[in-house]
Amino acid sequence: MKIALIGFGTVGQGFIDILQEKSDILRTIYGFEPTIVAVATRSRGSLMHPNGLDKTALLTAIEQGHLNNYPDTDGLQRDLPVLDLIDQCGADVMLEASWTNLDTAQPATDHCLRAFQNGQHVVLVNKGPVALHYDLLQAAAQQTNRQLRYEGTVMAGTPSLTLARESLAGCTITSARGILNGTTNYMLTQMEQGVSYEAVLADAQAKGYAEADPTADVGGWDAAAKALILARGLFGANLTLEDLDVTGITDITLDDIEAARQAGERYKLIAEVTAEGGSVRPVRLPLADPLAGVSGSSNAITYETDLLGGVTLSGPGAGKHETGFAMLADLLAIMRYKPL
Ligand SMILES: NC(=O)c1ccc[n+]([C@@H]2O[C@H](COP(=O)([O-])OP(=O)(O)OC[C@H]3O[C@@H](n4cnc5c(N)ncnc54)[C@H](OP(=O)(O)O)[C@@H]3O)[C@@H](O)[C@H]2O)c1
Protein backbone atom coordinates (compact mmCIF):
# COMPACT_ATOMS: atom_id res chain seq x y z
CA MET A 1 0.00 0.00 0.00
CA LYS A 2 1.45 3.35 -1.08
CA ILE A 3 0.68 6.14 1.37
CA ALA A 4 0.82 9.95 1.20
CA LEU A 5 0.95 11.58 4.64
CA ILE A 6 -0.24 15.18 4.79
CA GLY A 7 0.80 16.66 8.14
CA PHE A 8 3.87 15.31 9.90
CA GLY A 9 3.45 16.59 13.45
CA THR A 10 2.72 14.65 16.62
CA VAL A 11 0.23 12.22 15.08
CA GLY A 12 2.00 11.76 11.74
CA GLN A 13 5.25 10.95 13.53
CA GLY A 14 3.42 8.63 15.94
CA PHE A 15 1.99 6.77 12.94
CA ILE A 16 5.45 6.29 11.37
CA ASP A 17 6.81 5.14 14.77
CA ILE A 18 4.12 2.45 14.89
CA LEU A 19 4.91 1.27 11.35
CA GLN A 20 8.56 0.96 12.36
CA GLU A 21 7.95 -0.79 15.66
CA LYS A 22 5.35 -3.23 14.32
CA SER A 23 6.64 -3.82 10.79
CA ASP A 24 7.26 -7.56 11.28
CA ILE A 25 3.86 -8.22 12.88
CA LEU A 26 2.07 -6.09 10.30
CA ARG A 27 3.71 -8.03 7.47
CA THR A 28 3.45 -11.57 8.86
CA ILE A 29 0.02 -11.41 10.52
CA TYR A 30 -1.82 -8.88 8.38
CA GLY A 31 0.15 -8.99 5.11
CA PHE A 32 0.47 -5.22 5.43
CA GLU A 33 3.57 -3.67 3.85
CA PRO A 34 3.14 0.09 3.62
CA THR A 35 5.37 2.37 1.55
CA ILE A 36 5.39 6.09 2.35
CA VAL A 37 5.61 7.82 -1.05
CA ALA A 38 4.99 11.41 0.12
CA VAL A 39 5.09 13.51 3.30
CA ALA A 40 4.00 17.15 3.57
CA THR A 41 4.11 19.81 6.26
CA ARG A 42 3.12 23.49 6.24
CA SER A 43 6.47 25.04 7.19
CA ARG A 44 8.94 22.16 7.39
CA GLY A 45 9.08 21.09 3.74
CA SER A 46 7.66 18.18 1.77
CA LEU A 47 9.16 15.07 0.19
CA MET A 48 8.04 12.70 -2.54
CA HIS A 49 9.59 9.53 -3.92
CA PRO A 50 7.49 7.14 -6.00
CA ASN A 51 9.54 4.15 -4.78
CA GLY A 52 9.15 5.11 -1.13
CA LEU A 53 10.81 7.19 1.55
CA ASP A 54 12.93 5.72 4.32
CA LYS A 55 10.91 5.89 7.55
CA THR A 56 13.87 6.19 9.91
CA ALA A 57 15.39 8.96 7.80
CA LEU A 58 12.01 10.75 7.77
CA LEU A 59 11.80 10.71 11.57
CA THR A 60 15.43 11.82 11.90
CA ALA A 61 14.94 14.68 9.44
CA ILE A 62 11.84 16.04 11.20
CA GLU A 63 13.45 15.62 14.63
CA GLN A 64 16.26 17.82 13.29
CA GLY A 65 13.62 20.44 12.47
CA HIS A 66 13.01 20.22 8.69
CA LEU A 67 12.44 17.63 5.97
CA ASN A 68 15.33 19.26 4.07
CA ASN A 69 17.53 17.17 6.40
CA TYR A 70 16.37 14.02 4.54
CA PRO A 71 19.30 12.67 2.48
CA ASP A 72 19.39 13.13 -1.31
CA THR A 73 18.46 10.07 -3.37
CA ASP A 74 17.74 9.51 -7.08
CA GLY A 75 14.15 10.39 -7.89
CA LEU A 76 13.52 12.36 -4.69
CA GLN A 77 11.45 15.53 -5.09
CA ARG A 78 11.44 18.23 -2.45
CA ASP A 79 9.06 21.04 -1.58
CA LEU A 80 6.25 20.34 -4.03
CA PRO A 81 3.03 22.18 -3.08
CA VAL A 82 0.65 19.77 -1.35
CA LEU A 83 -1.91 19.48 -4.18
CA ASP A 84 0.85 18.78 -6.75
CA LEU A 85 2.31 16.21 -4.42
CA ILE A 86 -1.07 14.45 -4.14
CA ASP A 87 -1.39 14.51 -7.97
CA GLN A 88 2.05 13.11 -8.62
CA CYS A 89 2.85 10.69 -5.80
CA GLY A 90 0.89 7.64 -7.03
CA ALA A 91 -0.44 6.86 -3.54
CA ASP A 92 -3.21 4.34 -2.90
CA VAL A 93 -4.25 6.20 0.28
CA MET A 94 -3.91 9.79 1.45
CA LEU A 95 -3.73 10.34 5.22
CA GLU A 96 -4.93 13.80 6.35
CA ALA A 97 -3.16 14.65 9.63
CA SER A 98 -2.82 18.40 9.20
CA TRP A 99 -4.22 21.19 11.37
CA THR A 100 -7.94 21.11 12.30
CA ASN A 101 -9.71 24.24 11.08
CA LEU A 102 -13.30 24.34 12.38
CA ASP A 103 -14.12 27.58 10.53
CA THR A 104 -13.61 26.44 6.93
CA ALA A 105 -11.98 22.98 7.19
CA GLN A 106 -9.48 24.20 4.60
CA PRO A 107 -7.06 23.44 3.07
CA ALA A 108 -7.64 19.88 4.30
CA THR A 109 -10.96 19.48 2.46
CA ASP A 110 -9.23 20.33 -0.83
CA HIS A 111 -6.52 17.79 0.00
CA CYS A 112 -9.20 15.11 0.41
CA LEU A 113 -11.08 16.02 -2.78
CA ARG A 114 -7.84 16.02 -4.77
CA ALA A 115 -6.91 12.63 -3.36
CA PHE A 116 -10.27 11.17 -4.45
CA GLN A 117 -9.80 12.70 -7.92
CA ASN A 118 -6.52 10.80 -8.09
CA GLY A 119 -8.20 7.52 -7.13
CA GLN A 120 -6.84 7.49 -3.59
CA HIS A 121 -8.70 6.32 -0.48
CA VAL A 122 -8.82 8.99 2.24
CA VAL A 123 -8.17 8.54 5.97
CA LEU A 124 -8.57 11.51 8.31
CA VAL A 125 -7.63 12.25 11.89
CA ASN A 126 -8.33 15.91 11.09
CA LYS A 127 -11.89 16.62 12.30
CA GLY A 128 -12.56 19.72 10.19
CA PRO A 129 -13.45 18.23 6.81
CA VAL A 130 -15.63 15.46 8.30
CA ALA A 131 -17.47 17.83 10.65
CA LEU A 132 -18.11 20.55 8.05
CA HIS A 133 -18.08 18.88 4.61
CA TYR A 134 -19.14 15.30 5.17
CA ASP A 135 -21.58 15.17 2.22
CA LEU A 136 -19.03 16.58 -0.21
CA LEU A 137 -16.42 14.04 0.85
CA GLN A 138 -18.82 11.09 0.87
CA ALA A 139 -20.08 12.02 -2.61
CA ALA A 140 -16.51 12.20 -3.90
CA ALA A 141 -15.73 8.83 -2.33
CA GLN A 142 -18.79 7.25 -3.94
CA GLN A 143 -18.13 8.78 -7.36
CA THR A 144 -14.58 7.45 -7.36
CA ASN A 145 -15.45 4.14 -5.63
CA ARG A 146 -12.94 4.87 -2.88
CA GLN A 147 -13.25 4.77 0.89
CA LEU A 148 -13.56 7.65 3.31
CA ARG A 149 -12.43 6.64 6.83
CA TYR A 150 -12.08 8.81 9.90
CA GLU A 151 -11.91 6.66 13.03
CA GLY A 152 -9.32 8.94 14.68
CA THR A 153 -11.54 12.03 14.55
CA VAL A 154 -13.59 10.82 17.56
CA MET A 155 -11.78 9.33 20.60
CA ALA A 156 -8.47 8.88 18.70
CA GLY A 157 -7.67 5.16 18.30
CA THR A 158 -10.37 4.03 20.75
CA PRO A 159 -12.73 2.50 18.16
CA SER A 160 -15.89 4.50 18.81
CA LEU A 161 -17.05 4.64 15.18
CA THR A 162 -16.06 1.09 14.30
CA LEU A 163 -17.85 -0.24 17.40
CA ALA A 164 -21.04 1.54 16.39
CA ARG A 165 -20.94 0.77 12.69
CA GLU A 166 -19.44 -2.70 12.59
CA SER A 167 -19.75 -4.47 15.95
CA LEU A 168 -23.23 -3.05 16.63
CA ALA A 169 -24.48 -3.48 13.05
CA GLY A 170 -28.01 -4.88 13.25
CA CYS A 171 -28.79 -3.01 16.47
CA THR A 172 -30.63 0.27 16.20
CA ILE A 173 -28.64 2.98 17.99
CA THR A 174 -31.02 5.59 19.35
CA SER A 175 -28.46 7.92 20.90
CA ALA A 176 -24.74 8.45 21.46
CA ARG A 177 -23.73 10.21 24.67
CA GLY A 178 -20.11 10.72 25.56
CA ILE A 179 -17.15 12.47 27.12
CA LEU A 180 -15.37 13.41 23.92
CA ASN A 181 -12.89 16.04 25.11
CA GLY A 182 -10.04 14.89 27.33
CA THR A 183 -8.85 18.37 28.32
CA THR A 184 -12.13 19.39 29.94
CA ASN A 185 -12.55 15.99 31.59
CA TYR A 186 -9.08 16.38 33.09
CA MET A 187 -10.01 19.86 34.30
CA LEU A 188 -13.32 18.76 35.88
CA THR A 189 -11.57 15.81 37.56
CA GLN A 190 -8.95 18.14 39.05
CA MET A 191 -11.62 20.58 40.19
CA GLU A 192 -13.13 17.74 42.26
CA GLN A 193 -9.87 17.88 44.25
CA GLY A 194 -10.54 21.54 44.99
CA VAL A 195 -8.28 23.08 42.32
CA SER A 196 -9.82 26.26 40.90
CA TYR A 197 -10.83 26.58 37.24
CA GLU A 198 -8.07 29.14 36.55
CA ALA A 199 -5.35 27.01 38.21
CA VAL A 200 -6.40 23.80 36.50
CA LEU A 201 -6.56 25.51 33.11
CA ALA A 202 -2.99 26.78 33.60
CA ASP A 203 -1.96 23.26 34.65
CA ALA A 204 -3.64 21.71 31.57
CA GLN A 205 -1.83 24.21 29.35
CA ALA A 206 1.52 23.46 31.03
CA LYS A 207 0.98 19.71 30.50
CA GLY A 208 0.16 20.27 26.81
CA TYR A 209 -3.48 19.08 27.16
CA ALA A 210 -4.90 22.52 26.41
CA GLU A 211 -3.87 24.96 23.67
CA ALA A 212 -2.66 28.49 24.43
CA ASP A 213 -6.13 29.51 23.17
CA PRO A 214 -8.28 26.96 25.01
CA THR A 215 -11.63 28.11 23.54
CA ALA A 216 -12.16 25.00 21.39
CA ASP A 217 -11.83 22.78 24.46
CA VAL A 218 -13.39 24.75 27.32
CA GLY A 219 -16.06 26.31 25.08
CA GLY A 220 -17.25 22.85 24.02
CA TRP A 221 -16.47 23.33 20.30
CA ASP A 222 -14.05 20.41 19.97
CA ALA A 223 -16.65 18.09 21.51
CA ALA A 224 -19.30 19.67 19.28
CA ALA A 225 -17.27 18.89 16.13
CA LYS A 226 -17.06 15.27 17.26
CA ALA A 227 -20.80 15.25 17.99
CA LEU A 228 -21.42 16.39 14.40
CA ILE A 229 -19.23 13.58 13.10
CA LEU A 230 -21.19 11.05 15.17
CA ALA A 231 -24.50 12.55 14.05
CA ARG A 232 -23.44 12.22 10.42
CA GLY A 233 -21.65 8.90 10.64
CA LEU A 234 -24.23 7.07 12.77
CA PHE A 235 -27.56 8.73 12.03
CA GLY A 236 -27.03 10.43 8.67
CA ALA A 237 -28.21 13.63 10.40
CA ASN A 238 -27.42 16.72 8.38
CA LEU A 239 -26.45 19.04 11.26
CA THR A 240 -24.12 22.01 11.45
CA LEU A 241 -22.39 23.51 14.48
CA GLU A 242 -25.21 26.10 14.64
CA ASP A 243 -27.77 23.30 15.08
CA LEU A 244 -26.11 22.08 18.27
CA ASP A 245 -26.83 23.52 21.68
CA VAL A 246 -23.24 24.10 22.91
CA THR A 247 -22.22 25.18 26.43
CA GLY A 248 -18.68 24.68 27.68
CA ILE A 249 -17.31 24.44 31.21
CA THR A 250 -16.19 28.07 31.59
CA ASP A 251 -18.96 28.89 34.08
CA ILE A 252 -18.52 25.83 36.30
CA THR A 253 -17.29 26.81 39.75
CA LEU A 254 -15.88 24.85 42.68
CA ASP A 255 -19.20 25.49 44.45
CA ASP A 256 -21.06 23.80 41.60
CA ILE A 257 -18.71 20.80 41.77
CA GLU A 258 -19.17 20.59 45.55
CA ALA A 259 -22.96 20.82 45.31
CA ALA A 260 -22.94 17.94 42.82
CA ARG A 261 -20.66 15.89 45.08
CA GLN A 262 -22.97 16.37 48.04
CA ALA A 263 -25.87 15.09 45.92
CA GLY A 264 -23.89 11.97 44.92
CA GLU A 265 -23.29 13.32 41.41
CA ARG A 266 -20.38 14.40 39.25
CA TYR A 267 -20.10 17.09 36.54
CA LYS A 268 -19.09 15.87 33.08
CA LEU A 269 -19.04 17.73 29.77
CA ILE A 270 -21.45 15.52 27.84
CA ALA A 271 -21.92 15.50 24.07
CA GLU A 272 -25.19 13.87 23.07
CA VAL A 273 -26.57 13.18 19.61
CA THR A 274 -29.65 11.52 18.20
CA ALA A 275 -31.05 11.50 14.67
CA GLU A 276 -32.91 14.72 15.53
CA GLY A 277 -30.11 16.87 16.94
CA GLY A 278 -27.57 17.22 19.65
CA SER A 279 -25.98 19.17 22.44
CA VAL A 280 -22.75 19.66 24.36
CA ARG A 281 -23.17 20.82 27.95
CA PRO A 282 -22.01 20.20 31.50
CA VAL A 283 -24.29 17.60 33.08
CA ARG A 284 -24.53 16.32 36.67
CA LEU A 285 -24.36 12.54 36.35
CA PRO A 286 -25.30 10.12 39.12
CA LEU A 287 -22.24 8.10 40.16
CA ALA A 288 -23.92 4.92 38.88
CA ASP A 289 -23.73 6.24 35.30
CA PRO A 290 -20.77 4.52 33.55
CA LEU A 291 -19.63 7.92 32.23
CA ALA A 292 -19.38 9.32 35.78
CA GLY A 293 -16.43 7.07 36.58
CA VAL A 294 -14.35 8.20 33.58
CA SER A 295 -11.65 10.43 35.02
CA GLY A 296 -8.62 12.40 33.89
CA SER A 297 -8.04 12.88 30.17
CA SER A 298 -9.89 9.67 29.19
CA ASN A 299 -12.83 9.69 26.81
CA ALA A 300 -15.91 7.45 26.82
CA ILE A 301 -19.12 6.95 24.90
CA THR A 302 -22.41 5.19 25.64
CA TYR A 303 -24.52 3.98 22.74
CA GLU A 304 -28.17 3.34 23.59
CA THR A 305 -29.34 0.41 21.49
CA ASP A 306 -32.58 -1.51 21.07
CA LEU A 307 -31.11 -4.99 21.49
CA LEU A 308 -28.35 -4.49 24.07
CA GLY A 309 -29.44 -1.45 26.01
CA GLY A 310 -26.50 0.80 26.87
CA VAL A 311 -23.05 -0.14 25.56
CA THR A 312 -20.16 1.94 26.91
CA LEU A 313 -16.63 2.18 25.52
CA SER A 314 -13.85 4.10 27.23
CA GLY A 315 -10.21 4.76 26.37
CA PRO A 316 -7.75 7.43 25.31
CA GLY A 317 -9.08 10.31 23.24
CA ALA A 318 -5.75 11.78 22.19
CA GLY A 319 -2.03 11.12 22.03
CA LYS A 320 0.79 10.54 19.56
CA HIS A 321 0.54 6.76 19.29
CA GLU A 322 -3.11 6.54 20.37
CA THR A 323 -4.09 8.65 17.36
CA GLY A 324 -1.40 7.23 15.05
CA PHE A 325 -3.00 3.85 15.73
CA ALA A 326 -6.35 5.15 14.45
CA MET A 327 -4.76 5.69 11.04
CA LEU A 328 -3.25 2.19 11.09
CA ALA A 329 -6.66 0.70 12.00
CA ASP A 330 -8.30 2.54 9.09
CA LEU A 331 -5.59 1.37 6.69
CA LEU A 332 -6.00 -2.25 7.76
CA ALA A 333 -9.76 -1.86 7.30
CA ILE A 334 -9.21 -0.51 3.78
CA MET A 335 -6.98 -3.48 3.03
CA ARG A 336 -9.58 -5.97 4.32
CA TYR A 337 -12.46 -4.34 2.46
CA LYS A 338 -13.61 -6.21 -0.64
CA PRO A 339 -16.54 -4.64 -2.53
CA LEU A 340 -19.33 -7.17 -3.17
N1 LIG B 1 -2.74 15.11 18.82
C1 LIG B 1 -3.78 14.36 19.11
O1 LIG B 1 -3.82 13.66 20.14
C2 LIG B 1 -4.93 14.27 18.15
C3 LIG B 1 -6.03 13.43 18.45
C4 LIG B 1 -7.08 13.33 17.51
C5 LIG B 1 -7.04 14.08 16.35
N2 LIG B 1 -5.98 14.92 16.14
C6 LIG B 1 -5.97 15.70 14.90
O2 LIG B 1 -4.89 15.23 14.11
C7 LIG B 1 -4.35 16.31 13.35
C8 LIG B 1 -2.85 16.38 13.60
O3 LIG B 1 -2.62 16.62 14.98
P1 LIG B 1 -1.15 16.81 15.57
O4 LIG B 1 -1.29 16.75 17.04
O5 LIG B 1 -0.23 15.91 14.84
O6 LIG B 1 -0.88 18.31 15.12
P2 LIG B 1 0.55 19.02 14.93
O7 LIG B 1 1.58 18.37 15.78
O8 LIG B 1 0.30 20.47 15.06
O9 LIG B 1 0.94 18.69 13.43
C9 LIG B 1 0.20 19.19 12.34
C10 LIG B 1 0.98 18.94 11.09
O10 LIG B 1 0.21 19.41 9.98
C11 LIG B 1 1.03 20.26 9.20
N3 LIG B 1 0.19 21.19 8.48
C12 LIG B 1 -0.56 22.21 8.96
N4 LIG B 1 -1.17 22.85 7.94
C13 LIG B 1 -0.80 22.21 6.81
C14 LIG B 1 -1.05 22.39 5.44
N5 LIG B 1 -1.83 23.39 5.02
N6 LIG B 1 -0.48 21.55 4.54
C15 LIG B 1 0.32 20.55 4.94
N7 LIG B 1 0.62 20.32 6.23
C16 LIG B 1 0.07 21.14 7.15
C17 LIG B 1 1.97 20.91 10.18
O11 LIG B 1 3.06 21.48 9.49
P3 LIG B 1 4.31 22.13 10.30
O12 LIG B 1 5.13 20.93 10.69
O13 LIG B 1 4.96 22.99 9.32
O14 LIG B 1 3.71 22.86 11.46
C18 LIG B 1 2.31 19.70 11.04
O15 LIG B 1 3.29 18.91 10.38
C19 LIG B 1 -5.10 17.57 13.80
O16 LIG B 1 -6.11 17.84 12.85
C20 LIG B 1 -5.69 17.17 15.13
O17 LIG B 1 -6.88 17.85 15.42
C21 LIG B 1 -4.93 15.02 16.99
The ligand as an ORCA input file, in Angstrom:
! r2SCAN-3c Opt
* xyz 0 1
  N      -2.736     15.115     18.815
  C      -3.778     14.357     19.111
  O      -3.822     13.665     20.144
  C      -4.935     14.269     18.149
  C      -6.029     13.431     18.448
  C      -7.081     13.325     17.510
  C      -7.042     14.082     16.354
  N      -5.982     14.921     16.137
  C      -5.972     15.696     14.899
  O      -4.886     15.226     14.110
  C      -4.347     16.311     13.348
  C      -2.852     16.381     13.597
  O      -2.624     16.621     14.983
  P      -1.152     16.811     15.566
  O      -1.287     16.746     17.036
  O      -0.225     15.905     14.837
  O      -0.878     18.309     15.122
  P       0.552     19.023     14.931
  O       1.576     18.371     15.784
  O       0.296     20.473     15.057
  O       0.939     18.693     13.429
  C       0.201     19.189     12.345
  C       0.980     18.939     11.086
  O       0.214     19.406      9.983
  C       1.025     20.259      9.200
  N       0.189     21.193      8.478
  C      -0.555     22.208      8.963
  N      -1.166     22.848      7.945
  C      -0.799     22.210      6.810
  C      -1.055     22.393      5.437
  N      -1.835     23.389      5.018
  N      -0.482     21.547      4.543
  C       0.322     20.554      4.941
  N       0.621     20.324      6.227
  C       0.066     21.142      7.148
  C       1.967     20.906     10.184
  O       3.063     21.485      9.494
  P       4.314     22.134     10.302
  O       5.134     20.929     10.693
  O       4.956     22.987      9.321
  O       3.714     22.857     11.465
  C       2.313     19.697     11.036
  O       3.294     18.907     10.384
  C      -5.104     17.571     13.803
  O      -6.107     17.840     12.854
  C      -5.694     17.169     15.135
  O      -6.879     17.852     15.425
  C      -4.931     15.016     16.990
*
